[in-house]
Amino acid sequence: SDDVAGIRAIYGATAQDPYEPNNFGSAAKDVTSQIDANEHLSIIGLTFQAANDGDWFQVTVPAETTGTLVVKAQA
C-alpha cells in the first residue's frame, strides 16, 4: 500500500474509464459516432482494474460500405 501511495503521489490517481461498465458483450458501448472523416477510430482513456477486465465495443457499419474491416489493438 505504501508503494501505491507513493506512485499516486507522483502521478496522481487513475482516471475514471469513460466507457465503464462495458465488461460483457451485452454491455458493449457503441462508438460508431466517434469514427472520423478518414474512417479511423481511436478509443483512449481506457483503464484495466484487474487482469480479467475486458472491454467490449460496438460499431455499426453503413450498409453501402464495401471493403475490409481491419481492427488493431495497441496497449
Distance bins in CASP14 RR format, pairs under 12 A and 6 or more apart:
PFRMAT RR
TARGET T0000
AUTHOR 0000-0000-0000
RMODE 2
METHOD distances of the structure
MODEL  1
1 7 0 0 0 0 0 1 0 0 0 0 0
1 8 0 0 0 0 0 1 0 0 0 0 0
2 8 0 0 0 0 0 1 0 0 0 0 0
2 9 0 0 0 0 0 1 0 0 0 0 0
3 9 0 0 0 0 0 1 0 0 0 0 0
3 10 0 0 0 0 0 1 0 0 0 0 0
4 10 0 0 0 0 0 1 0 0 0 0 0
4 11 0 0 0 0 0 1 0 0 0 0 0
4 12 0 0 0 0 0 1 0 0 0 0 0
4 13 0 0 0 0 0 1 0 0 0 0 0
4 14 0 0 0 0 0 1 0 0 0 0 0
5 11 0 0 0 0 0 1 0 0 0 0 0
5 12 0 0 0 0 0 1 0 0 0 0 0
5 13 0 0 0 0 0 1 0 0 0 0 0
6 12 0 0 0 0 1 0 0 0 0 0 0
6 13 0 0 0 0 0 1 0 0 0 0 0
7 13 0 0 0 0 1 0 0 0 0 0 0
7 14 0 0 0 0 1 0 0 0 0 0 0
8 14 0 0 0 0 1 0 0 0 0 0 0
8 15 0 0 0 0 0 1 0 0 0 0 0
13 47 0 0 0 0 0 1 0 0 0 0 0
14 20 0 0 0 0 0 1 0 0 0 0 0
14 45 0 0 0 0 0 1 0 0 0 0 0
14 46 0 0 0 0 0 1 0 0 0 0 0
14 47 1 0 1 0 0 0 0 0 0 0 0
14 48 0 0 0 0 1 0 0 0 0 0 0
14 49 0 0 0 0 1 0 0 0 0 0 0
15 44 0 0 0 0 0 1 0 0 0 0 0
15 45 1 0 0 1 0 0 0 0 0 0 0
15 46 0 0 0 0 1 0 0 0 0 0 0
15 47 1 0 0 1 0 0 0 0 0 0 0
16 45 0 0 0 0 1 0 0 0 0 0 0
16 46 0 0 0 0 0 1 0 0 0 0 0
16 47 1 0 0 1 0 0 0 0 0 0 0
16 49 0 0 0 0 0 1 0 0 0 0 0
17 23 0 0 0 0 0 1 0 0 0 0 0
17 29 0 0 0 0 0 1 0 0 0 0 0
17 43 0 0 0 0 0 1 0 0 0 0 0
17 44 0 0 0 0 0 1 0 0 0 0 0
17 45 1 0 0 1 0 0 0 0 0 0 0
17 46 1 0 1 0 0 0 0 0 0 0 0
17 47 1 0 1 0 0 0 0 0 0 0 0
17 48 0 0 0 0 1 0 0 0 0 0 0
17 49 0 0 0 0 1 0 0 0 0 0 0
17 53 0 0 0 0 1 0 0 0 0 0 0
17 54 0 0 0 0 0 1 0 0 0 0 0
17 55 0 0 0 0 1 0 0 0 0 0 0
18 29 0 0 0 0 1 0 0 0 0 0 0
18 31 0 0 0 0 0 1 0 0 0 0 0
18 34 0 0 0 0 0 1 0 0 0 0 0
18 43 0 0 0 0 1 0 0 0 0 0 0
18 44 0 0 0 0 1 0 0 0 0 0 0
18 45 1 0 0 1 0 0 0 0 0 0 0
18 46 0 0 0 0 1 0 0 0 0 0 0
18 47 0 0 0 0 1 0 0 0 0 0 0
18 55 0 0 0 0 0 1 0 0 0 0 0
19 27 0 0 0 0 1 0 0 0 0 0 0
19 28 0 0 0 0 1 0 0 0 0 0 0
19 29 1 0 1 0 0 0 0 0 0 0 0
19 30 0 0 0 0 0 1 0 0 0 0 0
19 31 0 0 0 0 1 0 0 0 0 0 0
19 34 0 0 0 0 0 1 0 0 0 0 0
19 43 1 0 0 1 0 0 0 0 0 0 0
19 44 0 0 0 0 0 1 0 0 0 0 0
19 45 0 0 0 0 1 0 0 0 0 0 0
19 46 1 0 0 1 0 0 0 0 0 0 0
19 47 0 0 0 0 1 0 0 0 0 0 0
19 48 0 0 0 0 0 1 0 0 0 0 0
19 53 0 0 0 0 0 1 0 0 0 0 0
19 54 0 0 0 0 0 1 0 0 0 0 0
19 55 1 0 0 1 0 0 0 0 0 0 0
19 56 0 0 0 0 1 0 0 0 0 0 0
19 57 1 0 0 1 0 0 0 0 0 0 0
19 58 0 0 0 0 0 1 0 0 0 0 0
20 27 0 0 0 0 1 0 0 0 0 0 0
20 29 0 0 0 0 1 0 0 0 0 0 0
20 45 0 0 0 0 0 1 0 0 0 0 0
20 46 0 0 0 0 1 0 0 0 0 0 0
20 47 1 0 0 1 0 0 0 0 0 0 0
20 48 0 0 0 0 0 1 0 0 0 0 0
20 49 0 0 0 0 1 0 0 0 0 0 0
20 53 0 0 0 0 1 0 0 0 0 0 0
20 54 0 0 0 0 0 1 0 0 0 0 0
20 55 0 0 0 0 1 0 0 0 0 0 0
20 56 0 0 0 0 0 1 0 0 0 0 0
21 27 1 0 1 0 0 0 0 0 0 0 0
21 28 0 0 0 0 0 1 0 0 0 0 0
21 29 0 0 0 0 1 0 0 0 0 0 0
21 49 0 0 0 0 0 1 0 0 0 0 0
21 53 0 0 0 0 0 1 0 0 0 0 0
21 54 0 0 0 0 0 1 0 0 0 0 0
21 55 0 0 0 0 1 0 0 0 0 0 0
21 56 0 0 0 0 1 0 0 0 0 0 0
22 28 1 0 0 1 0 0 0 0 0 0 0
22 29 1 0 1 0 0 0 0 0 0 0 0
22 30 0 0 0 0 0 1 0 0 0 0 0
22 31 0 0 0 0 1 0 0 0 0 0 0
22 43 0 0 0 0 0 1 0 0 0 0 0
22 46 0 0 0 0 1 0 0 0 0 0 0
22 47 0 0 0 0 0 1 0 0 0 0 0
22 53 0 0 0 0 1 0 0 0 0 0 0
22 54 0 0 0 0 1 0 0 0 0 0 0
22 55 1 0 1 0 0 0 0 0 0 0 0
22 56 1 0 1 0 0 0 0 0 0 0 0
22 57 1 0 0 1 0 0 0 0 0 0 0
22 58 0 0 0 0 1 0 0 0 0 0 0
23 29 0 0 0 0 0 1 0 0 0 0 0
23 46 0 0 0 0 0 1 0 0 0 0 0
23 48 0 0 0 0 0 1 0 0 0 0 0
23 49 0 0 0 0 1 0 0 0 0 0 0
23 50 0 0 0 0 1 0 0 0 0 0 0
23 52 0 0 0 0 1 0 0 0 0 0 0
23 53 1 0 0 1 0 0 0 0 0 0 0
23 54 1 0 1 0 0 0 0 0 0 0 0
23 55 1 0 0 1 0 0 0 0 0 0 0
23 56 1 0 0 1 0 0 0 0 0 0 0
23 57 0 0 0 0 0 1 0 0 0 0 0
24 52 0 0 0 0 0 1 0 0 0 0 0
24 53 0 0 0 0 0 1 0 0 0 0 0
24 54 0 0 0 0 1 0 0 0 0 0 0
24 55 0 0 0 0 0 1 0 0 0 0 0
24 56 1 0 0 1 0 0 0 0 0 0 0
24 57 0 0 0 0 0 1 0 0 0 0 0
24 58 0 0 0 0 0 1 0 0 0 0 0
25 54 0 0 0 0 1 0 0 0 0 0 0
25 55 0 0 0 0 1 0 0 0 0 0 0
25 56 1 0 1 0 0 0 0 0 0 0 0
25 57 0 0 0 0 1 0 0 0 0 0 0
25 58 0 0 0 0 1 0 0 0 0 0 0
26 56 0 0 0 0 1 0 0 0 0 0 0
26 58 0 0 0 0 0 1 0 0 0 0 0
27 54 0 0 0 0 0 1 0 0 0 0 0
27 55 0 0 0 0 1 0 0 0 0 0 0
27 56 1 0 0 1 0 0 0 0 0 0 0
27 57 0 0 0 0 0 1 0 0 0 0 0
27 58 0 0 0 0 1 0 0 0 0 0 0
28 54 0 0 0 0 0 1 0 0 0 0 0
28 55 0 0 0 0 1 0 0 0 0 0 0
28 56 1 1 0 0 0 0 0 0 0 0 0
28 57 1 0 1 0 0 0 0 0 0 0 0
28 58 1 0 1 0 0 0 0 0 0 0 0
28 59 0 0 0 0 1 0 0 0 0 0 0
28 60 0 0 0 0 0 1 0 0 0 0 0
29 43 0 0 0 0 1 0 0 0 0 0 0
29 46 0 0 0 0 0 1 0 0 0 0 0
29 55 0 0 0 0 1 0 0 0 0 0 0
29 56 1 0 0 1 0 0 0 0 0 0 0
29 57 1 0 1 0 0 0 0 0 0 0 0
29 58 1 0 0 1 0 0 0 0 0 0 0
29 59 0 0 0 0 0 1 0 0 0 0 0
30 41 0 0 0 0 0 1 0 0 0 0 0
30 43 0 0 0 0 0 1 0 0 0 0 0
30 56 0 0 0 0 0 1 0 0 0 0 0
30 57 1 0 0 1 0 0 0 0 0 0 0
30 58 1 0 1 0 0 0 0 0 0 0 0
30 59 1 0 0 1 0 0 0 0 0 0 0
30 60 1 0 0 1 0 0 0 0 0 0 0
31 40 0 0 0 0 0 1 0 0 0 0 0
31 41 1 0 0 1 0 0 0 0 0 0 0
31 42 0 0 0 0 1 0 0 0 0 0 0
31 43 1 0 0 1 0 0 0 0 0 0 0
31 44 0 0 0 0 0 1 0 0 0 0 0
31 46 0 0 0 0 0 1 0 0 0 0 0
31 55 0 0 0 0 0 1 0 0 0 0 0
31 56 0 0 0 0 0 1 0 0 0 0 0
31 57 1 0 1 0 0 0 0 0 0 0 0
31 58 1 0 0 1 0 0 0 0 0 0 0
31 59 1 0 0 1 0 0 0 0 0 0 0
31 60 0 0 0 0 1 0 0 0 0 0 0
31 71 0 0 0 0 0 1 0 0 0 0 0
32 39 0 0 0 0 0 1 0 0 0 0 0
32 41 0 0 0 0 1 0 0 0 0 0 0
32 43 0 0 0 0 0 1 0 0 0 0 0
32 57 0 0 0 0 1 0 0 0 0 0 0
32 58 1 0 0 1 0 0 0 0 0 0 0
32 59 1 0 1 0 0 0 0 0 0 0 0
32 60 1 0 1 0 0 0 0 0 0 0 0
32 61 0 0 0 0 1 0 0 0 0 0 0
32 62 0 0 0 0 1 0 0 0 0 0 0
32 65 0 0 0 0 0 1 0 0 0 0 0
33 41 0 0 0 0 1 0 0 0 0 0 0
33 58 0 0 0 0 0 1 0 0 0 0 0
33 59 0 0 0 0 1 0 0 0 0 0 0
33 60 0 0 0 0 1 0 0 0 0 0 0
34 40 0 0 0 0 1 0 0 0 0 0 0
34 41 1 0 1 0 0 0 0 0 0 0 0
34 42 1 0 0 1 0 0 0 0 0 0 0
34 43 1 0 0 1 0 0 0 0 0 0 0
34 44 0 0 0 0 0 1 0 0 0 0 0
34 57 0 0 0 0 1 0 0 0 0 0 0
34 58 0 0 0 0 0 1 0 0 0 0 0
34 59 0 0 0 0 1 0 0 0 0 0 0
34 60 0 0 0 0 0 1 0 0 0 0 0
35 41 1 0 1 0 0 0 0 0 0 0 0
35 42 0 0 0 0 1 0 0 0 0 0 0
35 43 0 0 0 0 0 1 0 0 0 0 0
35 57 0 0 0 0 0 1 0 0 0 0 0
35 59 1 0 0 1 0 0 0 0 0 0 0
35 60 0 0 0 0 1 0 0 0 0 0 0
35 61 0 0 0 0 1 0 0 0 0 0 0
35 62 0 0 0 0 0 1 0 0 0 0 0
35 65 0 0 0 0 0 1 0 0 0 0 0
35 69 0 0 0 0 0 1 0 0 0 0 0
36 42 0 0 0 0 1 0 0 0 0 0 0
39 59 0 0 0 0 0 1 0 0 0 0 0
39 61 0 0 0 0 1 0 0 0 0 0 0
39 62 0 0 0 0 0 1 0 0 0 0 0
39 65 0 0 0 0 1 0 0 0 0 0 0
39 67 0 0 0 0 0 1 0 0 0 0 0
39 68 0 0 0 0 0 1 0 0 0 0 0
39 69 0 0 0 0 1 0 0 0 0 0 0
39 70 0 0 0 0 0 1 0 0 0 0 0
40 59 0 0 0 0 0 1 0 0 0 0 0
40 70 0 0 0 0 0 1 0 0 0 0 0
40 71 0 0 0 0 0 1 0 0 0 0 0
40 72 0 0 0 0 0 1 0 0 0 0 0
41 57 0 0 0 0 1 0 0 0 0 0 0
41 58 0 0 0 0 0 1 0 0 0 0 0
41 59 1 0 0 1 0 0 0 0 0 0 0
41 60 0 0 0 0 0 1 0 0 0 0 0
41 61 0 0 0 0 0 1 0 0 0 0 0
41 69 0 0 0 0 0 1 0 0 0 0 0
41 70 0 0 0 0 0 1 0 0 0 0 0
41 71 0 0 0 0 1 0 0 0 0 0 0
41 72 0 0 0 0 0 1 0 0 0 0 0
41 73 0 0 0 0 0 1 0 0 0 0 0
42 57 0 0 0 0 0 1 0 0 0 0 0
42 72 0 0 0 0 0 1 0 0 0 0 0
42 73 0 0 0 0 0 1 0 0 0 0 0
42 74 0 0 0 0 1 0 0 0 0 0 0
43 55 0 0 0 0 1 0 0 0 0 0 0
43 56 0 0 0 0 0 1 0 0 0 0 0
43 57 1 0 0 1 0 0 0 0 0 0 0
43 58 0 0 0 0 0 1 0 0 0 0 0
43 59 0 0 0 0 0 1 0 0 0 0 0
43 71 0 0 0 0 0 1 0 0 0 0 0
43 72 0 0 0 0 0 1 0 0 0 0 0
43 73 0 0 0 0 1 0 0 0 0 0 0
43 74 0 0 0 0 0 1 0 0 0 0 0
43 75 0 0 0 0 0 1 0 0 0 0 0
44 74 0 0 0 0 0 1 0 0 0 0 0
44 75 0 0 0 0 0 1 0 0 0 0 0
45 55 0 0 0 0 0 1 0 0 0 0 0
45 75 0 0 0 0 0 1 0 0 0 0 0
46 53 0 0 0 0 1 0 0 0 0 0 0
46 54 0 0 0 0 1 0 0 0 0 0 0
46 55 1 0 1 0 0 0 0 0 0 0 0
46 56 0 0 0 0 0 1 0 0 0 0 0
46 57 0 0 0 0 1 0 0 0 0 0 0
46 73 0 0 0 0 0 1 0 0 0 0 0
46 74 0 0 0 0 0 1 0 0 0 0 0
46 75 0 0 0 0 1 0 0 0 0 0 0
47 53 0 0 0 0 1 0 0 0 0 0 0
47 54 0 0 0 0 0 1 0 0 0 0 0
47 55 0 0 0 0 1 0 0 0 0 0 0
47 75 0 0 0 0 0 1 0 0 0 0 0
48 54 1 0 0 1 0 0 0 0 0 0 0
48 55 0 0 0 0 1 0 0 0 0 0 0
48 75 0 0 0 0 1 0 0 0 0 0 0
49 55 0 0 0 0 0 1 0 0 0 0 0
54 73 0 0 0 0 0 1 0 0 0 0 0
55 73 0 0 0 0 1 0 0 0 0 0 0
55 75 0 0 0 0 0 1 0 0 0 0 0
57 71 0 0 0 0 1 0 0 0 0 0 0
57 73 0 0 0 0 0 1 0 0 0 0 0
59 65 0 0 0 0 0 1 0 0 0 0 0
59 69 0 0 0 0 1 0 0 0 0 0 0
59 70 0 0 0 0 0 1 0 0 0 0 0
59 71 0 0 0 0 1 0 0 0 0 0 0
60 69 0 0 0 0 0 1 0 0 0 0 0
61 67 0 0 0 0 1 0 0 0 0 0 0
61 68 0 0 0 0 0 1 0 0 0 0 0
61 69 1 0 0 1 0 0 0 0 0 0 0
61 71 0 0 0 0 0 1 0 0 0 0 0
62 69 0 0 0 0 0 1 0 0 0 0 0
END
